[in-house]
Amino acid sequence: MRRLICVYSILTIYLALTSCSTKQYHLLFREKKALTDSVYQDVGSVSDYKIKPQDILQVRNLQDVNTIIYNPVNSNTIKTSPLSSNSTESQTFQVDQDGFVILPALGRIKVAGFTRLEAQKIVEDSYRKSVFTNPIIELKITSLKVTFFGEIKNQGNLPLIKEHTSLVEMIGYAGGLTDKADESNIKIIRGTEKNPKVILIDLGDIQSINDPKAVLQNGDIIYIAQNKRSARNENFQNFSTSYLQPVLLLFNTALIILTLVRH
């Protein structure tokens, strides 16, 4: 009897300890039918993105500050470039609600409704007319992002600055997949709030590297599911916590009471 009590006590303690770990329930973003190639429609890459109010722009002149020739007609000649590539501070500007951005030496410039390249040309032409003779303007939209959930080492938002950033590249930026990740079951949630679509990507297939659907877009949500082995272990842990542990605790308590009564 004492041996039986000892065995059940050890088993009870083991189940209690294993049940203390944090449980993760991977039930996010379920859809009965994933988006297939036949119904897939590209809603636009980053290069096609139209600037919107509240977007954050990075604007700078790539010309070296010592080689910039200013417009001699401008009586208020600037000693240093307000958008110098040598500047140690990040030159970022927010688009206001009316779609304008306020830039040094220019003032308000309409940029909303234009792509990055279109806005870059507008800004460059404006600087050429009134400030610089031969400016080389670089404009980036730094507020674009994607969001990671699931079995990724760094969950959360990551900036999407490159024109064509692949899923593999962004997973690398996020630190890679965890040991529990199922690389064959990666979901990209894309589309509008009223009509979201789920795209399944299998990184176990080498062809997924060249899959156009795996080129990320602003607002994409990437979810990496657990692999089957980890899911089975978690299901067993949940089962033991919900059913086995209470039964064993009750049985162990009954054995202890019975032993005390006999003595």
Residue pairs with C-beta under 8 A, 6 or more apart in sequence:
1 255
1 259
2 259
4 255
5 252
5 255
5 256
5 259
8 248
8 251
8 252
8 255
9 252
11 248
12 245
12 248
12 249
12 252
15 240
15 241
15 244
15 245
15 248
16 245
18 237
18 240
19 237
19 240
19 241
19 245
21 237
23 234
23 237
23 238
24 226
24 234
26 150
26 225
26 226
26 231
28 149
28 150
28 223
29 187
29 189
29 198
29 221
29 223
31 198
34 187
34 198
34 199
34 200
35 197
35 198
35 199
35 200
35 213
37 213
40 197
40 199
40 213
42 212
43 190
43 191
43 217
44 217
45 163
45 164
45 215
45 217
46 116
46 144
46 160
46 162
46 163
46 164
46 165
46 216
46 217
46 218
47 115
47 116
47 117
47 163
47 164
48 115
49 115
49 116
49 141
49 144
49 217
49 218
50 112
50 113
50 114
50 115
51 57
51 95
51 99
51 111
51 112
51 113
51 114
51 115
51 116
51 119
51 141
52 95
52 99
52 112
53 95
53 96
53 97
53 98
53 99
53 112
54 94
54 95
54 97
54 143
55 94
55 95
55 112
55 141
55 143
56 92
56 93
56 94
56 95
56 141
56 142
56 143
57 92
57 93
57 94
57 95
57 101
57 111
57 119
57 139
57 140
57 141
57 142
58 90
58 91
58 92
58 93
58 138
58 139
58 140
58 141
58 142
59 83
59 91
59 92
59 93
59 101
59 103
59 123
59 137
59 138
59 139
60 83
60 84
60 85
60 87
60 91
60 137
60 138
61 68
61 81
61 83
61 84
61 85
61 127
61 132
61 135
61 136
61 137
61 138
62 85
62 136
62 137
62 138
63 81
63 85
63 132
63 134
63 135
63 136
64 85
64 86
65 80
65 81
65 84
65 85
65 86
68 81
68 132
68 133
68 135
69 132
69 133
69 134
70 77
70 78
70 131
70 132
70 133
71 130
71 131
71 132
71 133
74 130
74 131
78 105
78 131
81 132
82 104
82 105
83 91
83 103
83 104
83 127
83 137
92 142
93 101
93 102
93 103
94 101
95 101
95 111
95 112
96 102
98 112
99 110
99 111
99 112
99 113
100 108
100 109
100 110
100 111
100 112
101 108
101 109
101 111
102 108
102 109
103 109
103 123
103 126
105 127
105 130
105 131
106 123
106 126
106 127
106 130
106 131
109 122
109 123
109 126
110 122
111 119
111 122
111 123
114 122
116 139
116 140
116 141
119 139
120 137
120 138
120 139
123 137
123 139
124 135
124 136
124 137
127 135
127 137
128 134
128 135
140 161
141 161
142 159
142 161
143 159
144 159
144 160
144 161
144 218
145 157
145 158
145 159
145 160
145 218
145 219
146 157
146 158
146 160
146 170
146 216
146 217
146 218
146 219
146 220
146 221
146 222
147 156
147 157
147 158
147 220
147 221
147 222
148 154
148 155
148 156
148 158
148 170
148 174
148 222
148 223
148 224
149 155
149 221
149 222
149 223
149 224
150 181
150 222
150 223
150 224
150 225
150 226
151 177
151 178
151 180
151 181
151 182
151 224
151 225
151 226
152 171
152 174
152 175
152 176
152 177
152 178
152 181
152 222
152 224
153 174
153 175
153 176
153 177
153 178
154 174
154 175
155 174
158 170
158 173
158 174
160 170
160 216
160 217
160 218
162 169
164 215
165 215
165 216
166 209
166 214
166 215
166 216
167 186
167 188
167 201
167 203
167 208
167 214
167 215
167 216
167 222
168 203
168 209
168 214
170 216
170 222
171 177
177 183
177 224
179 230
180 226
180 227
180 230
181 224
181 225
181 226
181 227
182 224
182 225
182 226
182 227
182 228
183 202
183 203
183 204
183 224
184 202
184 203
184 204
184 205
185 200
185 202
185 224
185 225
186 200
186 201
186 202
186 203
186 222
186 223
186 224
186 225
187 198
187 199
187 200
187 201
187 222
187 223
187 224
187 225
188 198
188 199
188 201
188 213
188 214
188 216
188 220
188 221
188 222
189 196
189 197
189 198
189 199
189 220
189 221
189 222
189 223
190 196
190 197
190 199
190 217
190 219
190 220
190 221
191 197
199 213
201 208
201 211
201 213
201 214
202 208
208 214
216 222
226 234
